């Protein structure tokens, strides 16, 4: 409603008459020293906003358009320096920031609720499941479900009578330890008793069978080395070529503890894991109250070196098939809202690109975050739709004792959680676009953003990354075979990167090689931590100071751009048919502050032309009051012109003095060069005299 009122007043400005007063807004005036009008007045505030909006789209030559834009920005700055102009800009910023802050917080709340509903759990998801606000203070999070099985399956140790040393799943180091873990820990948790269904806890049930598979070494012919005489003692000349695929599948049906223990004993008796390259067990558990599936993959690799490497992958996700929406209606509503928001977000960015042009759109680095955010949102929606379709096509509406493969769902759920995290991160970065409009902190935030994208900072980051990569590969070559911290090139590079920020583990290095480790530690701390890190901090601080000096003007330009864009688009939307004609009239009749000859001022007084920052109006009759104010304005104008001429004369005098000093400086430089040549000749003569032992005086 207020926007329509403003546009209505603008139309009253456009339908001007000779006696119409040019005011900045309805009840106020803004004095402007750039105006040469009788009596002196500024153009309407919103008229200057329209000039800023229409000038970049005008048909002027590039130099002329840039010049007019600079003059219009100067006019806007003078208006904003007044009390009324500053108040209007502040009022606009408050409304603009509050509106954008609301649109910023809505998707944040939506993403938080959706992440809790899909895989995190929490107050919102728990209230939906229990329909009770009593769970608000102590919600049943997803971690509790995963933690229950982690504690009982992987943290509990083997029985003391079977293993004298405390061992959990991650401490297994042989096939015998794995047999013990399968018969005690896994069977005790997943097969607690013989029952009709595979119930593993109060509300959790085993889905299908537990699948066990093994990998074998694939051997082939090779040339046995003649070392230590072992070639004669070992029969054959075969060696491992590669590791085969998973095979020899064994399934343990749910709810059958007796059958599971008998099957595991049978596998141990026939030496199922002898000469195996790897072992893998897959199972899934469904909690009826939380409506979530826990899918786990247990993998044990038997390395050729004799090392046993246990690996665990586990993920919890919501059961949400598209053919049973009513069982997860609340999360489904959130998913629909996310889809609607994603479509609206992409359409809005496309509209922005269409209004501003793709070159100007991509020139604003803040829009890069918008593009990446749109891609992340599309990826999140695609993952959710994939999970819905895969769960619907698993075909397990009825209870089954067959194995159900959740491998694909587990991987997609892992990617979905990562994408949700990236959406939150980029949403936070998008919030900087709102914070940088605040008058108090806006310039500082702009300076920080410009510093991060500064070419000098980026060039040093490239150099720093190169040094970290090289030092990391060197540390990997030195300690890779003896230390777990440096046994991979990626781990080594990350370890050196930690040195940049002063985080190191000297005990790990000392345990490998004392003297050499201390030497490398001193080199890394001095060169990486002491030098490179501090130089980087110094560069960032210096560039931040440079950008902070001009951040105030950048903030003013951005606010003016936002205000002109907002008002210009509202004006075009309100008048889609004749806005081009109005724009041409604005640019034609609103003569900008410019270097005009004195004759145009006389033409203006005669009613035949326009001066600076005024409109060309036909000659009109004025009363005595207006004549008096006109006389005062003319006198003030003449005084200003006289002062301007004096200032120009002083500038010309300074230019002449500066030119004279430059010429004198050039002469002195030539004289210095001649003196240097004479000194070189004298020095050469003195050296030759010393060598020949002959007195000579030559210059």
Secondary structure, DSSP 8 states (H G I E B T S, - for coil): -HHHHHHHHHHHHHS--TT----SBTTB----TT---SS-----HHHHHHHHHHHTTS-S-HHHHHHHHHHHHHHHHHHHHSHHHHHHHHHHHHHHHHHHHHHHHHHHHHHHHHHIIIIIB-HHHHHHHH--GGGSTT--BHHHHHHHHIIIIIIS---TTT-SS---GGG--SHHHHHHHIIIIIHHHH-SS--SS-B-SSSEEE-S-EEEEEEEEEEEE------TTHHHHS-S-EEEEEE---EEEEEE-TT-HHHHHHHHHHHHHTTTTTTEEEEEEEEEEEETTTTEEEEEEEEEEE-TTS-EEEEEEEEEEE---TT-GGGGHHHHHHHHHHHHHHHHHHHHHHHHHHHH-HHHHHHSTHHHHHHHHHHHHHHHHHHHHHHHHHHHTS--SS---S----HHHHHHHHHHHHHHHHHHHHHHHHHHHHHTTSTTTHHHHHHHHHHHT-HHHHHHHHHHHHHHHHHHHHHHHHHTTT-STTSSHHHHHHHHHHHHTT---HHHHHTT-HHHHHHHHHHHIIIIIIIIIHHHHHHHHHHHHHHHHTHHHHHHHHHHHHHHHHHHHHHHHHTTTTHHHHHHHHHHHEE-S----HHHHHHHHTTSS--TTEE--------HHHHHHHHHHHHHHHHHHHHHHHHHHHHHHHHHHHHHHHHHHHHHHHHHHHHHHHHHHHHHHHHHHHHHT------
